[in-house]
Amino acid sequence: MNGDTGSPMDSATALLTCCLRGSPGISKTLNTCRPSNAGLPIMKNAENNDAVEKASSCSFSAATTSVSIDACPDVDSSTTVAVDTVIVGRRFRESFELQEGMGITVLRDPQNAKDSDAVKVLYAGSDCGQMLGYLPRELAKVLAPLLDTHFIECEGFVAGLPEQQLDNVPIQLTCKKCENDNQNYEDLRYQQSLWENFLGVVRNGNFQQPSSARYQANFSTMLLDVMTNHTHLFSDTETSFLGSFKSLLNDGQRLFVKIYTRKGPWFRLSSISYREISDVEHAAMELKCYVDMFSCTDVPFEHDMKEILNVLSVPEMKEILKELPKDNTNCTRRHELLSTLLSMYNNGTCTVLPKRIFKWTGTCIRVSNMADELLWLVQRLFFLNGDQDLSSFLLVDLGLVKFPDYTCSVVHRIFQERNDLLEYEEAIRVAQFMDESLDNDNMELVSRCTDLSENRLCTSLKEEDSSLADSPPSFYSCFSSTWIYSKILTLGVSVYERERRYADAIRTLKILLSKVASGRRRGYWTLRLSIDLEHMGRPNESLSIAEGGVTDPWIRAGPKIALQKRVLRLGKPPRRWKVPSYADSLKRNIKEVNIEGRPLNCEIGAKNVFYGYDGDRCGVEQLALQYYADEGGGWEGTHSEGGIWMTIFGLLMWDVIFSEVSDVFHSKFQTAPLDFETDDFYKSRKDLIEAQLKRIQDGMAEEMLISSWELHQGTSCRGVNWDRHPMADVRAVVAGAGGHRLALLLRHLALDYRSWSSGMPDLLLWRFLDERGGAEAKLVEVKGPKDQLSEQQRAWIFVLMDFGFDVEVCKVSLVSKQR
């Protein structure tokens, strides 16, 4: 299969272009669909990586929290330490210009809303204290207490200039102990311990800025892994191209990895400066197979001029306009200058403009299309998703994210043949194109994507019998083109229904149900098919579809209840005379509590806002929490919508989740096994799961919880939110739920995490009954005026009632006018 059949990206693009030929502007749109280095989200509802979101929510984003600490080689208890680090969180005035060697000082910012340990970096030569940015969070954390106790003084200088104005600025900071003979022994001892802690962090290097060599090593690790485990998916030409990277000199490898991981696409060669790269120009020449280059001598120019103009600064663009015959100096904003220059270039009204532009840019370099597309594919094969990229290595290197420990035991290949990968990549491209067409409200192209997906699903489906001994596991199905096309068609059904094209929606839904025999979306498809058939005046067929859906083993939770209710409504005499066995179950009474609230807004469609019991504005959930804390029974609680239960599941089932099972772990950057949200999760670990549940049922849950928290705190695990749910709350919930009920709920999640990971009641309440630790818990679904329970919420309430939980619905109504 390793014949030179061309790049998988080229094949997919050509195929998609052929299928969508005839649409105005299609080529331009396809070019914008070319995958970026950051990865490609498959569809609108693709989950974001929890760990990356957490890192980027810090006061300084993960992309800017680059920090290197290179102290003296013999760091000890000396009085002075030099630290190489960077300025992050940059805030420049437009007129302020950095210079290499300029002096800097630091100032504590304890009132910072996002980080009480924040340390500002100031320009030492400014009387008003020109702020340049902040020290990285991890460095500030150990420096702040030393500065607060006036134990040290810090000053330094700018060690280098950034490539882009708002990039991190390399600095060297000298930290020196202050002499104070008036301190008592205890104060001095405390400050010395802070100093030793600081030195230990510097010596340990836990938050060192990955050097170019580290980036190079990470990139090589990824490339080697893919070429070792997936070489059968690449053509001979592609294998040779990727394999030749290791033959490059270190300078060439480091330069390529640097520009590949930076936002470009173009970079001025003159502005690239890294300490680990001795000769940038020579390194660039060595990369001729991997990069595109241009200089002022390259005419005619074949690249996108808009991309070239983006490397120019505002003053440079102004100077170019001053040199031209036509006076365009009135433009001041960047977008105005870009638009003016681009318009003049496209119109050809100024023949000397290209030379003027190239004179200012000098030689520029970018990653070539072939390298970009192949390495995007390498990243996808390594991480197995479109959300992660090489920045995941960086987050680990900086200590911002920690992934769990587990064993990778891969028996079956995800992609058996090159064509499997090509079809999957083509489907992803169509999915991205579908998303962009929906964003642009281009219904013609949406229809084309839907038609193409329907055609592929009908003609290219290859079913694998996962029951055979050597067949790939069923949870690999999410890496098939069938899975992607079914998601595209699900979106297409929504579009058809919105446009009242029910006949098209019915046709598509029947194709989905006939071609995709398993999967959680069968419940949604069956429900929509039954509803659309009723819209078309076909109630008998609608009823038959609903009845079939009720017995479908893949239809569970909310969709199943919705279908059962449809059967009861449509199946009245004379259509059906027999009452289904589940009729009484659906009519069970759900406990309700009614409270009143004073509304702050009365806008239709807007989120309800009320005056709380404390007089402050709040939502319905916060209003209900205040009610239960006071006259509702003295309950403590949290508005979690199931989040705290997912955290409890992750903590108590940690060893189960990350146990050694074949084919579920493929890289060290996973927060859950690949089968986590499938039926295989329970089947493959039944004995382990039941053993854990037995311990929980026997009253050991709290002990297990504390142990898991202490061992794994801060480590990324799907569903576990370390920041939102403190240990005290989690312990209270476990105590209040009781071992028997907790074990039943966790088994329910283990059996089918995907179907039951949403729709849980809004509030989780607890209270302690006596000093000996007795506790109880209550779950509450809160509904504002005119809100109704969804079928998924109703399904969860029924399940919780069956498990013996105290569960109720709290309805918030508007205060009556008479009062």
C-alpha positions in Angstrom: 0.0 0.0 0.0 3.0 2.3 0.0 3.0 3.3 -3.6 3.5 6.9 -4.5 -0.2 7.8 -4.7 0.3 11.4 -3.4 -0.4 13.1 -0.2 -3.5 12.2 1.7 -4.3 15.8 2.0 -4.0 16.3 -1.8 -6.2 13.3 -2.5 -8.9 14.5 -0.1 -8.8 18.0 -1.4 -9.0 16.9 -5.0 -11.9 14.6 -4.3 -13.9 17.3 -2.3 -13.2 19.9 -5.0 -14.5 17.4 -7.6 -17.6 16.7 -5.6 -18.4 20.4 -5.0 -17.4 21.7 -8.4 -19.5 24.5 -9.7 -20.0 26.4 -6.6 -18.8 30.1 -6.9 -15.7 30.7 -4.8 -15.2 27.1 -3.9 -11.5 27.0 -4.5 -10.9 30.0 -2.3 -13.0 28.5 0.5 -11.2 25.2 0.2 -7.9 26.9 0.6 -9.1 28.5 3.9 -10.1 25.0 5.0 -6.5 23.8 4.9 -5.7 22.4 8.4 -3.8 24.7 10.7 -1.1 23.6 13.0 -3.5 24.0 15.9 -5.5 21.0 14.9 -9.0 20.6 13.5 -12.2 20.3 15.4 -14.4 17.6 13.8 -17.8 19.2 14.4 -19.5 21.9 16.3 -20.0 19.9 19.4 -16.5 18.5 19.6 -15.4 18.5 23.2 -12.7 20.8 24.2 -9.8 19.3 26.1 -10.5 20.1 29.8 -6.9 20.3 30.7 -6.0 22.9 28.0 -9.1 25.0 28.9 -8.0 25.0 32.5 -4.4 26.1 31.6 -5.7 28.9 29.3 -8.0 30.2 32.0 -5.1 31.4 34.1 -4.3 35.1 34.3 -1.5 34.4 31.8 -2.5 32.0 29.1 -0.6 28.8 28.5 0.7 30.3 25.3 2.4 33.1 27.2 3.4 31.4 30.4 6.8 30.4 29.0 9.4 30.6 31.7 13.0 29.5 32.0 15.0 29.6 35.1 18.7 29.0 34.6 20.4 29.9 37.8 24.1 29.6 38.6 25.2 26.0 38.2 26.1 25.7 41.9 22.8 27.1 43.4 23.0 27.0 47.1 22.3 29.3 50.0 24.3 32.2 48.5 23.1 35.8 48.7 22.5 36.4 45.0 20.9 34.3 42.3 20.5 35.2 38.6 17.4 33.9 37.0 16.7 33.7 33.2 13.0 34.1 32.6 10.5 36.0 30.5 7.9 38.8 30.7 4.4 37.5 30.1 1.0 39.2 30.0 2.5 42.0 27.8 1.0 45.5 27.9 2.7 48.0 25.6 1.9 51.5 24.8 2.2 52.0 21.0 4.9 54.6 21.4 7.1 52.5 23.8 10.0 50.7 22.2 12.0 47.9 23.9 15.7 47.9 23.7 18.1 45.0 24.5 19.9 45.6 27.7 17.4 48.1 29.1 17.0 48.0 32.9 14.0 46.5 34.6 12.6 46.2 38.1 9.7 44.4 39.8 6.7 45.4 41.9 4.2 43.3 43.8 0.6 43.4 42.7 -1.3 41.7 45.6 -4.6 43.2 44.6 -4.5 41.4 41.2 -8.0 39.8 40.8 -6.7 36.8 39.0 -3.5 36.1 41.0 -2.7 37.5 44.4 0.9 36.4 44.0 1.3 38.5 40.8 4.6 40.5 40.3 4.7 43.3 37.8 7.8 44.0 35.6 8.5 47.7 35.2 11.0 49.7 33.1 13.7 50.9 35.5 14.3 54.1 33.5 10.8 55.4 33.7 9.8 57.9 36.5 6.2 56.8 36.2 7.0 53.1 36.3 6.2 52.0 32.7 4.7 48.6 33.0 6.0 45.9 30.7 4.0 42.9 31.9 4.3 40.3 34.6 6.6 37.6 35.8 5.3 34.1 35.0 2.8 32.7 37.5 5.0 29.9 38.8 8.0 32.2 39.4 5.9 34.8 41.0 4.4 32.2 43.4 7.8 31.7 45.1 9.1 35.2 44.7 6.0 37.0 46.1 6.5 36.0 49.8 10.1 37.0 49.6 9.2 40.4 48.2 6.3 40.9 50.7 8.7 40.3 53.6 11.3 42.6 52.1 13.9 39.8 52.2 15.1 40.3 48.7 15.6 42.9 46.1 15.2 42.2 42.3 16.5 44.0 39.3 17.5 43.0 35.9 17.7 43.7 32.2 16.1 42.8 28.8 18.1 39.9 27.5 16.6 39.8 24.0 13.9 41.2 21.8 10.7 39.3 20.8 9.9 38.5 17.2 6.4 39.9 17.5 5.5 43.0 19.6 3.4 41.1 22.2 5.5 38.0 22.4 7.3 37.0 25.7 10.4 39.1 26.4 13.5 37.3 27.5 15.0 38.9 30.7 17.6 38.2 33.3 16.5 38.9 36.9 19.0 39.2 39.7 17.6 38.4 43.2 19.7 39.5 46.1 19.1 39.1 49.8 18.6 42.3 51.8 20.7 42.9 55.0 18.6 43.5 58.1 20.2 43.2 61.5 17.1 44.0 63.4 15.1 40.8 62.6 14.3 38.3 65.4 15.3 34.7 65.0 11.8 33.4 64.1 11.3 35.9 61.3 14.8 35.2 60.0 14.2 31.5 60.1 10.8 31.9 58.2 12.4 34.1 55.5 15.3 31.7 55.1 12.9 28.8 54.6 11.2 30.9 51.8 14.6 31.6 50.3 15.5 27.9 50.4 12.1 27.1 48.7 12.9 29.6 46.0 16.3 28.1 45.4 14.8 24.6 45.4 12.4 25.5 42.7 15.2 27.1 40.7 17.4 24.1 41.1 14.6 21.7 40.3 13.6 23.5 37.2 10.0 22.3 37.3 8.8 25.3 35.2 11.7 25.8 32.9 11.0 27.3 29.5 11.5 24.5 27.0 14.5 25.5 24.9 14.7 25.0 21.2 16.4 21.7 22.0 13.4 20.7 24.1 11.0 21.6 21.3 13.2 19.6 18.9 13.1 16.6 21.2 9.3 16.7 21.6 8.8 17.0 17.8 11.2 14.1 17.1 9.4 12.0 19.7 6.1 12.6 18.0 7.5 12.0 14.5 9.3 8.8 15.6 6.2 7.4 17.2 4.1 8.0 14.2 6.6 6.7 11.7 7.1 3.6 13.9 3.5 2.7 14.4 1.8 4.1 11.3 4.4 3.9 8.5 2.0 1.7 6.5 -0.3 4.7 6.1 2.2 6.9 4.2 3.4 6.6 0.6 7.1 6.0 -0.2 7.6 9.7 -1.0 5.9 10.8 2.2 7.9 8.3 4.3 11.2 9.5 2.7 10.2 13.2 3.2 9.4 12.7 6.9 12.3 10.4 7.5 14.8 12.9 6.1 14.1 15.3 9.0 16.4 13.3 11.4 19.2 13.8 8.9 19.1 17.6 9.3 21.6 19.3 11.5 20.4 20.4 14.9 20.2 24.1 13.8 17.9 23.1 10.9 15.7 20.9 13.1 15.3 23.5 15.8 14.6 26.4 13.4 11.9 24.3 11.6 10.2 23.3 14.8 10.2 26.9 16.0 8.5 28.3 12.9 6.1 25.3 12.7 4.8 25.9 16.2 4.5 29.7 15.8 1.7 31.7 14.3 2.7 32.9 10.9 2.7 31.8 8.2 5.6 34.1 7.2 8.6 35.1 9.4 11.3 37.5 8.7 14.7 35.7 8.7 16.3 38.8 10.1 14.0 38.8 13.2 14.6 35.1 14.0 17.1 34.8 16.9 17.5 31.8 19.2 20.4 31.2 21.4 20.4 27.5 20.5 20.6 28.2 16.8 24.1 29.3 15.8 23.5 30.3 12.2 19.9 31.0 11.2 20.6 31.7 7.6 22.5 28.5 7.1 19.8 26.6 8.9 17.2 28.1 6.7 19.0 27.1 3.5 19.3 23.5 4.9 15.4 23.5 5.2 14.8 24.2 1.5 12.7 21.0 1.2 10.6 21.9 4.2 10.0 25.6 3.8 9.1 28.3 1.3 11.4 31.4 1.1 11.3 34.6 -0.8 13.5 37.7 -1.0 13.4 41.1 -2.8 14.9 39.4 -5.9 12.0 37.0 -6.3 9.6 38.2 -9.1 7.0 37.5 -10.1 5.7 36.9 -6.7 3.6 33.7 -6.4 2.5 33.9 -2.7 -0.5 35.6 -1.0 0.5 39.3 -0.6 -1.9 39.7 2.3 0.1 37.2 4.3 3.3 39.0 3.4 2.0 42.4 4.5 1.1 40.9 7.9 4.8 40.7 8.8 5.1 44.5 8.5 4.6 46.9 11.5 2.4 49.9 11.3 5.3 52.4 11.0 6.8 50.3 8.2 3.5 50.3 6.2 3.3 54.1 6.7 6.8 54.5 5.4 6.0 52.4 2.3 3.0 54.6 1.5 5.1 57.8 1.9 7.5 56.5 -0.7 4.7 56.0 -3.3 3.5 58.7 -5.7 -0.1 58.8 -4.3 -0.5 60.3 -0.9 -2.1 57.7 1.4 -0.6 59.0 4.7 -4.1 59.6 6.2 -4.4 55.9 7.1 -3.4 55.3 10.7 -4.9 52.0 11.8 -3.4 48.7 10.9 -6.4 47.3 9.1 -6.7 50.5 7.0 -3.0 50.4 6.0 -3.3 46.7 5.1 -6.4 47.3 3.1 -4.9 50.2 1.2 -1.6 48.4 0.3 -3.5 45.3 -0.7 -5.9 47.2 -2.9 -3.0 49.0 -4.6 -1.2 45.7 -5.2 -4.3 43.9 -6.6 -5.2 46.8 -8.9 -1.7 47.0 -10.3 -1.9 50.8 -10.1 1.6 51.0 -8.6 4.2 48.8 -10.3 7.0 49.6 -7.8 4.9 48.6 -4.8 6.1 44.9 -4.7 9.7 46.0 -4.6 9.0 48.5 -1.9 7.3 45.8 0.2 10.1 43.3 -0.3 12.7 45.9 0.6 11.1 46.3 4.0 10.3 42.6 4.7 13.7 41.2 3.5 14.0 37.5 3.2 11.0 35.6 4.7 10.4 32.0 5.4 7.4 29.8 6.1 6.6 26.0 6.4 5.8 24.6 3.0 2.4 23.3 2.2 3.5 19.7 1.9 5.3 19.8 5.2 2.4 21.6 6.9 -0.2 19.1 5.6 1.9 16.0 6.4 2.8 17.1 9.8 -0.8 18.1 10.6 -1.6 14.4 9.7 1.3 13.3 11.9 -0.2 15.2 14.9 -3.6 13.8 14.3 -2.3 10.2 14.3 -0.2 10.9 17.4 -2.9 12.6 19.5 -5.9 11.0 17.8 -8.0 14.2 17.9 -8.1 17.7 16.5 -7.9 19.5 19.8 -4.3 18.7 20.8 -1.0 19.6 19.2 2.6 20.1 20.1 1.5 22.6 22.7 0.5 19.6 24.8 4.2 18.8 25.3 4.7 22.4 26.3 2.0 22.4 28.9 3.6 19.3 30.5 7.1 20.7 30.3 5.9 23.9 32.1 4.1 21.9 34.7 0.8 23.4 33.8 -0.8 20.1 32.9 -0.2 16.7 34.3 -1.5 13.6 32.5 -2.3 10.4 34.3 0.0 7.4 34.5 -1.1 4.4 32.5 0.3 1.7 30.2 -0.1 1.9 26.4 -0.8 -1.6 25.1 -1.8 -1.4 21.4 -2.8 -4.7 19.7 -4.9 -3.5 16.8 -4.3 -0.6 14.4 -6.9 2.1 14.2 -6.4 2.5 10.5 -5.8 -0.8 8.8 -5.0 0.6 5.4 -4.0 3.9 3.8 -7.4 4.2 2.2 -9.1 4.0 5.6 -7.1 7.1 6.6 -7.7 8.9 3.3 -11.5 8.4 3.7 -11.4 9.5 7.3 -9.4 12.7 6.4 -11.8 13.4 3.5 -14.7 13.2 5.9 -13.1 15.6 8.3 -12.5 18.1 5.6 -16.2 17.9 4.6 -17.1 18.3 8.2 -15.1 21.4 8.6 -16.5 22.7 5.3 -20.0 22.0 6.6 -19.3 24.0 9.8 -17.9 27.0 7.9 -20.9 26.9 5.5 -23.3 27.0 8.5 -21.4 29.8 10.1 -21.7 31.8 6.8 -25.3 30.8 6.4 -24.5 29.4 2.9 -27.3 27.0 2.5 -26.3 25.9 -1.0 -23.0 24.7 0.2 -24.6 23.1 3.3 -26.8 21.1 0.9 -23.8 20.1 -1.2 -21.9 18.8 1.9 -25.0 16.9 3.1 -25.5 15.3 -0.4 -21.9 14.3 -0.5 -22.0 12.8 3.0 -25.2 10.9 2.1 -23.6 9.5 -1.0 -20.4 8.4 0.9 -22.4 6.8 3.6 -24.5 4.8 1.1 -21.7 3.7 -1.1 -18.5 3.4 1.0 -19.7 1.8 4.2 -17.5 -1.0 5.3 -18.9 -2.9 8.3 -16.4 -4.6 10.6 -17.5 -7.6 12.7 -16.1 -6.6 16.1 -17.0 -10.0 17.5 -14.2 -11.8 15.6 -11.0 -12.4 17.5 -8.7 -10.4 15.3 -11.0 -7.6 14.4 -10.5 -4.0 15.8 -12.5 -3.1 18.9 -15.8 -1.4 18.3 -14.8 1.8 20.0 -12.4 2.5 17.0 -15.5 3.3 15.0 -15.2 7.0 15.9 -12.1 7.0 13.7 -14.1 6.0 10.6 -15.5 8.1 7.8 -18.9 6.6 8.5 -18.9 8.2 12.0 -18.0 11.6 10.6 -20.5 11.5 7.8 -23.2 10.5 10.2 -22.5 13.6 12.3 -22.6 15.8 9.1 -26.0 14.2 8.2 -27.3 14.8 11.7 -26.6 18.5 11.2 -28.2 18.3 7.8 -31.4 16.9 9.3 -31.6 19.9 11.6 -31.3 22.2 8.5 -33.9 20.3 6.6 -36.3 20.5 9.6 -35.7 24.2 10.1 -36.6 24.7 6.5 -39.6 22.4 6.8 -38.2 20.0 4.3 -39.5 17.0 6.2 -39.4 14.6 3.2 -35.6 15.2 2.9 -35.2 14.8 6.7 -37.1 11.5 6.7 -35.0 10.1 3.8 -31.8 11.1 5.6 -32.9 9.7 8.9 -33.8 6.4 7.4 -30.4 6.1 5.8 -28.7 6.8 9.1 -30.7 4.2 10.9 -30.2 1.6 8.3 -26.5 2.2 7.8 -25.3 2.9 11.4 -26.6 -0.1 13.4 -25.1 1.0 16.8 -24.4 4.2 18.7 -26.1 6.6 21.0 -27.3 8.9 18.2 -29.8 6.2 17.2 -32.1 7.6 19.9 -32.1 11.1 18.5 -32.5 9.9 14.9 -35.4 7.6 15.8 -37.2 10.4 17.7 -36.8 12.9 14.9 -38.0 10.4 12.4 -41.1 9.7 14.4 -41.8 13.4 14.8 -41.1 14.3 11.1 -43.4 11.4 9.9 -46.2 12.9 12.1 -45.5 16.3 10.5 -46.0 14.7 7.1 -49.4 13.3 8.2 -48.3 9.7 8.6 -49.2 8.9 12.2 -49.3 5.1 11.8 -45.7 5.0 10.5 -44.7 7.5 13.2 -46.1 5.2 15.9 -44.4 2.1 14.4 -41.0 3.9 14.4 -41.5 5.0 18.0 -42.5 1.4 19.1 -39.4 0.0 17.4 -37.2 2.7 19.1 -38.5 1.7 22.5 -37.1 -1.8 22.0 -33.8 -0.7 20.4 -31.0 -1.6 22.9 -29.0 1.4 21.7 -31.7 3.9 22.7 -31.5 4.9 26.3 -32.1 7.7 28.8 -34.0 10.8 27.6 -34.6 9.6 24.0 -36.2 6.4 25.2 -38.6 8.2 27.5 -39.5 10.6 24.7 -40.3 7.7 22.4 -42.3 5.9 25.2 -44.4 9.1 25.6 -45.0 9.2 21.9 -46.2 5.6 21.9 -48.7 6.4 24.7 -49.9 9.5 22.9 -50.1 8.0 19.3 -51.1 4.5 20.4 -54.6 5.1 21.6 -57.6 3.1 20.3 -58.3 2.2 17.6 -54.6 2.3 16.6 -53.5 0.3 19.6 -55.7 -1.4 22.3 -53.1 -2.7 24.6 -51.5 -0.3 27.1 -47.6 -0.7 27.2 -46.1 -2.1 30.4 -44.1 1.1 31.0 -47.2 3.4 31.1 -47.4 3.5 34.9 -43.7 4.2 35.2 -44.0 7.3 33.2 -46.8 8.6 35.3 -44.9 8.5 38.6 -45.2 11.6 40.7 -42.2 13.7 41.1 -42.0 15.7 44.3 -42.3 19.5 43.7 -41.5 22.6 45.8 -42.7 26.0 44.8 -41.0 29.3 45.8 -41.5 32.8 44.6 -38.9 35.3 43.4 -38.8 39.0 42.5 -37.8 39.3 38.9 -35.2 41.8 37.8 -36.0 41.4 34.1 -39.1 40.3 32.2 -37.7 39.9 28.7 -39.0 37.1 26.6 -36.2 34.6 25.8 -33.7 36.2 28.2 -32.2 34.3 31.2 -34.2 34.9 34.3 -32.6 37.2 36.8 -34.1 37.7 40.3 -33.4 39.6 43.5 -32.0 37.0 45.9 -32.8 36.6 49.6 -29.7 38.7 50.3 -30.8 41.5 48.0 -28.3 40.8 45.3 -29.2 39.8 41.8 -29.0 36.1 41.0 -30.3 33.4 38.7 -32.9 30.8 39.5 -30.4 28.3 40.7 -28.7 30.7 43.2 -32.2 31.8 44.4 -33.1 28.2 45.1 -29.8 27.6 46.9 -30.5 30.5 49.2 -34.0 29.2 49.8 -32.7 25.7 50.8 -30.0 27.2 53.0 -32.6 29.2 54.9 -36.3 28.3 55.2 -35.8 25.2 53.0 -34.1 23.2 55.7 -30.5 24.6 56.3 -28.9 22.8 53.5 -25.5 23.5 52.1 -25.0 22.9 48.4 -23.6 23.6 45.0 -25.0 24.3 41.5 -23.1 21.6 39.6 -25.6 20.1 37.1 -23.8 16.7 37.6 -20.3 18.1 37.5 -19.6 17.0 41.1 -20.9 13.5 40.4 -18.5 13.2 37.4 -15.7 14.3 39.7 -16.7 11.7 42.3 -16.8 9.1 39.6 -13.4 9.9 38.4 -11.8 10.0 41.9 -13.4 6.7 43.1 -12.9 4.9 39.8 -9.4 6.3 39.0 -7.6 3.0 39.2 -10.3 1.4 37.0 -10.3 4.1 34.4 -6.5 4.0 34.0 -6.1 0.2 34.4 -4.2 -1.7 31.7 -6.6 -2.7 28.9 -5.6 -3.3 25.3 -6.0 -0.6 22.6 -7.5 2.1 24.9 -4.3 4.2 25.4 -2.2 5.2 22.4 -0.3 8.2 23.7 0.7 9.8 27.1 -1.6 12.7 26.5 -5.0 11.1 27.2 -7.3 12.0 30.0 -9.5 8.9 29.6 -9.3 5.6 27.7 -10.7 5.5 24.2 -13.6 3.3 25.3 -14.6 5.5 28.2 -18.0 6.5 26.8 -18.8 3.1 25.3 -20.3 -0.2 26.5 -16.9 -1.7 26.2 -15.7 0.3 29.2 -17.7 -1.8 31.7 -17.4 -5.0 29.8 -13.6 -4.9 29.7 -13.3 -4.0 33.4 -16.3 -5.7 35.0 -14.4 -7.4 37.8 -12.4 -4.3 38.7 -15.5 -2.1 38.7 -17.6 -4.4 40.8 -14.7 -4.8 43.3 -14.6 -1.0 43.7 -18.3 -0.8 44.0 -18.3 -3.4 46.7 -15.8 -1.4 48.8 -18.0 1.7 48.3 -21.1 -0.2 49.3 -19.3 -1.4 52.4 -18.7 2.2 53.6 -15.2 2.8 52.4 -16.0 5.5 49.9 -14.8 8.4 52.0 -11.4 6.7 52.7 -11.0 5.9 49.0 -11.9 9.4 48.0 -9.3 11.0 50.3 -6.6 8.6 49.1 -7.4 9.3 45.5 -7.5 13.0 46.0 -4.1 13.1 47.7 -2.5 10.8 45.1 -3.8 12.5 42.0 -4.7 16.1 42.9 -4.1 18.3 39.8 -3.8 15.4 37.4 -6.1 15.7 34.4 -8.9 13.2 34.2 -12.1 13.5 32.1 -14.9 14.7 34.2 -12.8 15.7 37.3 -12.8 19.4 38.1 -10.3 20.0 40.8 -10.9 23.8 41.0 -14.7 23.9 41.1 -15.3 21.1 43.6 -13.2 21.4 46.8 -12.4 18.3 48.8 -14.8 19.3 51.7 -17.8 19.5 49.3 -16.9 16.2 47.7 -16.6 14.4 51.0 -19.9 15.9 52.2 -21.7 14.6 49.1 -20.1 11.1 49.5 -21.1 11.0 53.2 -24.7 12.3 52.4 -25.3 9.9 49.6 -24.4 6.7 51.5 -22.5 3.7 50.3 -25.5 1.8 48.8 -27.0 4.6 46.8 -23.5 5.9 45.7 -22.5 2.5 44.4 -25.8 2.2 42.4 -25.2 5.6 40.8 -21.5 4.9 39.9 -22.4 1.6 38.4 -25.0 3.4 36.2 -22.3 5.8 35.0 -19.8 3.0 34.4 -22.3 1.1 32.3 -23.2 4.0 30.0 -21.2 7.2 30.8 -22.1 8.9 27.5 -25.9 8.6 27.8 -26.0 9.6 31.5 -23.2 12.3 31.7 -25.7 15.1 31.2 -29.2 16.0 32.5 -28.6 15.5 36.2 -30.4 17.8 38.6 -29.0 21.4 38.9 -28.4 21.4 42.7 -26.7 18.9 44.9 -27.5 19.7 48.6 -26.2 18.2 51.8 -26.5 18.7 55.6 -25.0 17.0 58.6 -27.4 15.5 61.1 -25.2 15.3 64.2 -21.7 15.8 65.5 -20.8 12.2 64.8 -20.8 12.8 61.1 -24.2 11.6 60.0 -25.2 13.3 56.8 -27.9 13.3 54.1 -28.1 14.6 50.5 -30.8 15.9 48.3 -30.8 16.6 44.5 -33.0 19.4 43.1 -33.8 20.3 39.5 -34.7 24.1 39.4 -37.1 25.4 36.9 -37.9 29.1 36.3 -41.3 30.5 35.1 -42.5 28.6 32.0 -39.6 26.2 32.1 -40.3 22.4 31.6 -38.4 19.3 32.4 -36.6 17.8 29.5 -36.9 14.1 28.8 -33.2 13.6 29.8 -33.8 15.4 33.1 -37.0 13.3 33.7 -35.0 10.1 33.0 -32.4 11.1 35.6 -35.0 11.9 38.2 -36.7 8.5 37.7 -33.3 6.7 38.0 -32.4 8.6 41.2 -35.8 7.9 42.7 -35.2 4.2 41.9 -31.9 4.3 43.6 -33.5 5.8 46.8 -32.2 9.4 46.5 -34.2 12.3 47.8 -34.9 14.2 44.6 -37.4 17.0 43.8 -38.2 19.8 41.4 -38.1 23.4 42.7 -40.3 25.7 40.6 -39.6 29.4 40.9 -42.6 31.6 40.1 -42.9 35.3 40.0 -44.1 37.1 43.1 -47.8 37.7 42.8 -48.8 41.4 42.3 -51.2 41.3 45.3 -48.2 41.0 47.6 
